[in-house]
Amino acid sequence: MNKTLQVIKYLFADLFSAASAWTLFYIYRKIYIEPEKFHKPIPVTFDERFYWGLLFIPAFWILIYYLTGVYKHIYRKSRLKEVGQTLLFSIIGVLIIFFTLLLDDEVVSYRNYYQSILVLLGLHFGLTASLRFILSSITNYRIHNRVIGFNTLLVGSNENALKLYNEMESQEKSSGNKFVGFIHIDNKNGFSSELIKHIKHLGELSDLKRIIKEENIEEVIIAIESSEHDNINKIVNELDYQGVIIKVIPDMYDILSGSVKMTSIFGAPLIVISREIMPMWEQSVKRLFDVVVSLFVLIVFSWVYVILAIAVKLTSKGPVFYSHERIGWHGMPFYIHKFRSMYIDAEKAGPALSSKNDPRITPLGLFLRKVRLDEFPQFYNVLIGDMSIVGPRPERQFFIDQIVVKAPHYKHLHKVRPGITSWGQVKYGYAENVDEMIARLKYDIIYIENMSFGVDLKILIYTCLIVIQGRGK
């Protein structure tokens, strides 16, 4: 499967739909709306306003679709759900276009406004939904007929694994799972001698990450026995940050308790373990907020950056900025940027956390830390996607290795982008030792489990109070 090509197809279809809808709407206004206003026929001529619209309006629609995750999981689309989402986004987008571009038009009556909204909505939704439906139908046909599929790893080797494999392979219409092999949970053979006749045995549970990488696994189905259920948490933790869809075969309790959601008429009933902490639309709002605020700060407060840079340079020897590797989203390293608040060679004896009366901190650095201005350059990290404005503070691998010895659950912080500020940061400020890092950890875990845009705003308000009152440490 070529996911990039499929995304390009959707992009071209959406661009074509948006451009065509705008063109047809423009013609409609020339033929039906403007003659009412001027009491005479109006020739259909394409003026400067039309061409500006033809340039920016399709780009506006693509931005909406990108931010709301339309092009994510491009091969896993429900046609009915996609039609509903397209209608919702079309209504929102058309209202934005109307209030920004069309509301100031002179019209004979308000009836013309309603006509304009309905016509533009009908044209845009009709064209977009139709082309997407065609693309999704072609994709579904290819999946059902096993032309394309998702590389799938079966975790388990006993009766449940064998039954699930036989059930899914005997389906008249495929669910899209292309089994590349299975792994054992322990050294018991179970039904593996029968299973190995159909798919390869790829290894043990300890080989899971290597297998996912080597075999380009997209989906993992956990089909273990009741006696092996103690391993589920271990398996799921091993699959964290691997970028795969995780499914588990349910027992009768799961079915009766409503844990099993029907996702396909033809597929086997499975529990999908969702790794999404926030709904896609809220993730998009959070990311859009990050980008808009970062651009605003970097542009409007550029003079502050200049003043602080000069102050840092004049008050102590060394570079203006301090850049150092941190571990971020999905455990990936990145370079964080700050205004330097310590003397050069502050860590010549090795990595060390700052303390209350740390002699390594410059007088200016002490002030910058109290009002959090040393963090200002991190808005660039936010803009390029390494960080978010609100999220757990990123740490160095050196200290992470010490933290996980006492608190293995620390790695859950890597589920989200690290932030400039966080609930833990508001409560503790800069941690002075590993024990304080661990104490701060529980607040960051609670934040992750309750993430929402509203919670982010509350944390930002408290952060602003700390900055204004100079209570940072």
C-alpha positions, 0 to 999 in steps of 0.5 A, a space after each residue: 500500500 502506498 499511503 502517500 499516494 492515497 493521501 495525494 488522491 484525497 488532497 487532489 479530490 478535495 482541492 478540485 471539489 473546493 475549487 469547483 464549488 467556489 467557481 459554480 457558486 460564483 457563477 450562481 451569484 452572477 446569474 441569480 443574486 446580482 441581477 436582483 440587486 442591479 435589476 438587470 442581467 449581469 455577465 459572467 466575468 471572472 474578476 480579481 475577487 474570484 481568482 483570489 478566492 480560487 487561490 485561498 479558499 481551497 487552501 482554507 479547506 485543506 487546512 481544516 481537513 488537515 487539522 481535524 485529522 481527515 488525512 490520518 488513517 487514510 486506508 481505514 475510513 468508514 464511508 458512512 462516518 466520512 459522509 457525516 464528518 464531511 457534512 459537519 466540516 462543510 457546515 462549519 467551513 461555509 459559515 466561516 467563509 460566509 461571515 468573513 467574505 460574503 456578509 458585507 455584500 449588498 443584497 436585496 433581502 436577507 433571503 439572498 444570504 440564506 440562498 448563498 449559504 445553502 447553495 455554497 454548502 450544497 455544492 461544496 458538500 455534494 462534490 467533496 462527499 461524492 469524490 471521497 465516497 468514490 475513493 473510499 469505495 475503491 479502497 474498501 473493495 480492494 481491502 475486502 477482496 484481499 488486494 491490499 491489507 495491513 501487516 498484522 501480528 498475532 500475539 498468542 499460539 494456543 486455541 484462541 489464536 488458532 480459532 481467531 486466525 481461522 475465523 478471519 481467514 475464512 471470512 468471505 470479505 476480508 477485514 484487511 488483516 494480512 497475517 505475517 506471523 505469530 509469537 509465543 507468550 511463553 515456552 508452551 507449544 499449545 496449538 502452535 504446531 497447527 498454527 505454524 502450518 498457516 503462518 510463520 512463528 516469528 519469535 517470543 514476546 521479548 522479540 515484539 519490538 524488533 518484529 514490528 520494525 522488521 515486518 512493518 507491522 501495522 496491527 497487533 491482535 492479542 489472542 491469548 488464553 485466560 491463563 495468560 491474561 496476566 501478560 496483557 498489561 506487559 504486552 500493551 506496555 511493550 506496544 506503547 509508542 510503536 505506532 500500531 493498532 492494538 486489538 484484543 479478543 474479548 471474553 463473554 464479560 467484555 461482550 456483556 459489559 459493552 466493551 466490544 464495539 461493532 466496527 465492521 459488519 464482516 469482521 471478527 468482534 475485537 476490542 480496540 485499545 485506543 491510544 488516543 488521549 484526546 479526541 482528534 478535533 480537540 488535538 487539532 484545536 490544541 495544536 492550532 492554539 499552539 501554532 497561533 500563540 507561538 507565532 504571535 509571541 515570536 512576532 509581536 514580542 520579537 523586541 523582548 527576544 532582542 533585549 533579553 539576548 543583549 542582556 544575557 550577552 552583556 551580563 555573563 560570558 557565553 552564548 545567548 541560548 542554551 540548547 540541550 537534548 531532551 526526550 519528547 513525544 513517543 520517546 524521540 529526542 529533540 533539542 530544547 532551546 532556552 535563554 542561558 541562565 547559568 554560567 558556561 561550563 555549569 555542568 563540566 562535572 556532569 549533569 546536575 539539577 539546579 537548586 534554590 541557591 545554585 551558584 551556577 545561576 547568573 544574577 540575570 538567570 535568577 530573574 529570568 527563571 522567576 518570571 519564566 522568561 528563560 523559557 521564551 525560546 521554546 515557542 520555536 520548539 512549539 511552532 515546529 512541533 517538538 513541544 506544546 505550550 502545555 504538557 509535561 516538562 521534558 527531561 534528559 535521558 540521564 535523569 529519565 534512567 534514574 527516574 524509571 528505576 523508582 517510577 517505571 510509569 514515567 514513560 507514560 509522559 511520552 504519550 504526549 508532546 512535552 510542554 513549556 508549562 505543566 501542572 507539575 511545573 505549576 506545583 513544583 517549579 524546577 525540580 531539584 532532585 530525582 525525588 522531586 521529579 517523581 513527586 511532580 510526576 503524579 500531577 503530570 500523569 493525572 494531567 495526561 489522563 484528564 487532558 482537555 483544552 479547558 484544562 490547558 487554559 486553567 494551567 496557563 492562567 496559573 502559569 501567568 499568575 506565577 510569571 506576574 508575581 515572580 513566584 517561579 523557582 
